[in-house]
């Protein structure tokens, strides 16, 4: 436990009874890792990622997971049909991994890290 602190600039951020509170928008950086057929995201570098595919992809189990972390993984296709597969930490509704949408679209994986080996996900596809 610590003491209440206020950081003042054009927005306010403070701790109140163990809760972090702020005025203004909360904006996270979007990390854009280079495409690799097997991609391991480092969850200590960002909560939001954007991957532009130049081939099919395996999203391996991420490194540096922290329980309670959440964010989005945005996947852009570039005109050719692609496939996607996932490491065992990624858990999907009904236990079934999703199928990537058609070409020239954006798919979004929203996630919540339950523990260091379980990532609860929601997959939305075919944004144009």
N, C-alpha and C positions, 0 to 999 in steps of 0.2 A: 504494500500500500504506500502511496506517496501523498504529496500535498497537492492541493488544487493549484493549477498554473494557468495563466492566460498568456497567449502569444498574440500580440496586437500588431496588425498591419492594416491593409484595407479591408480585411475580413477578420473575424475573431474565431479562435480555436481555444477550447478550454476543457478541463476535466472536472466533472461534477459528479460526486458520489460514485466514482469509478467508471463513469460513462464519458466518452469523448463526445463533445458537442461542438458544433461549428455553425457559423453564419456564412452564407454564400454557397456556391456549387462545389461539389466534390468531383474532381476530374482526375481520372487515372491515365497514365501514359499507356499508349498502345505500342507494344513491342512487335517488330516485324522481322522475325527470324528468317534467314535465307532458306529457300526451299531445299529440302533433302528428302529422299525417298523414305527414310526413317528419321523422324524429327522428335527430339526429346526437349520439351519446353522446360525452362528453369523458372519455377514459380516464385523464386526469390527476386527475380528481376522485374516482374510485372504481374498484374492480374488480368490484363487484356492483351490478346495477341491477334495479329492479322497475318495469315499465310496465303500467298498467291502461288497456286500450284503450277508446276511445269511438268508434272507427271503424277501418277498415283502416289498415295502417301500412307504411311503407318504412323499414327501418333503414338509413340512409345509412352510408357509410364513416365510422367514428369518427375523432375528432381526437385528437392527442397519444398515439399508440400507442407502447409501449415493448416491444421484443423481450424475451420471457420473462414478460410479464404474463399472468395468467390470472384467470378469474373466471366469473361466471354472469350471464345476462340472463334475468330471470323475466318472463313475459308472462301477464297475467290477462285473460281475456275477461269480458264482462259481460252475457251473455244474448242476444247477436246474433252470427250468423256473421260472421267477419272474415277478411281475407286479409292475408298478410305477404309482403313482398319485401325483398331484401337488396342492399346495395352490393357492388361487385365484390371487395372485400377479404375478404369472408366466403366460406370454402371449406367445402363439405359433402361427406360421404361419397358417392362415386360421381359427384361433380360436380353433384348434383341438389339444388336448394333444397327444403326440407321444406314440407309443407302444414300449416297451423295446425289444431289439433284443434277439436272441436266446441265449442259455447258453454258458458259457465260452468265453464271448466276452467283449469288452469295449465299452460303450456308452459315448458320451461327450455332455454336455449341455454348450454352450457358452452363456454368458448373458451380458446385459447392463442394469443398473438401470436407468430408466428414471426419476422416482420420488419415494417417499417413499411407494408407493403402486403399482408400475408398473415395472415389470422386463421383458424386451424384450429378447426372447430366440431363439436360433437355436439349433436343436437337430440332432446330427449325431450318427449313430449306426453301430453296427456289425464290429467293428475293431477287427482283429484277429492277 
